[in-house]
Amino acid sequence: MKIHYGYNDGSGEYRITIDTDRCDGCGECQHICPEGIFELTVDDYDKTVVKVKDGLRKTLGYRCHGHVVCKQGGVDCHSACKPGAIVHSW
């Protein structure tokens, strides 16, 4: 299942989509994100997956500059996610 986190405003659409079918719950994206956007949770099927923290959903456009800009040591959440479960809309 694909879960969309984020919002639209006058400046654009700011969404992070996580494909929980692909997510293996490794938490690498959580560790690499300098803004601390992600956290691990257990879904309705008792599978550990990553999600965007509830309190940060409406601030993604300010906190997360997208995977193209966000590089920590040459690694971002997209490249840290080996199954390719994370997508940004901006």
JOBELSUL-V26044 format. One record per run of one state. SS is the DSSP state (a for helix, b for strand, c for the rest). FROM is the first residue (numbers start at 1). TO is the last residue. Records with the same first field share a line. If there is no record, write none. Layout:
# JOBELSUL-V26044
SS = FROM-TO ; FROM-TO
This chain:
# JOBELSUL-V26044
c = 1-1 ; 10-11 ; 20-27 ; 33-37 ; 43-47 ; 53-53 ; 64-65 ; 70-71 ; 73-74 ; 76-76 ; 81-85 ; 89-90
b = 2-9 ; 12-19 ; 38-42 ; 48-52 ; 72-72 ; 75-75 ; 86-88
a = 28-32 ; 54-63 ; 66-69 ; 77-80
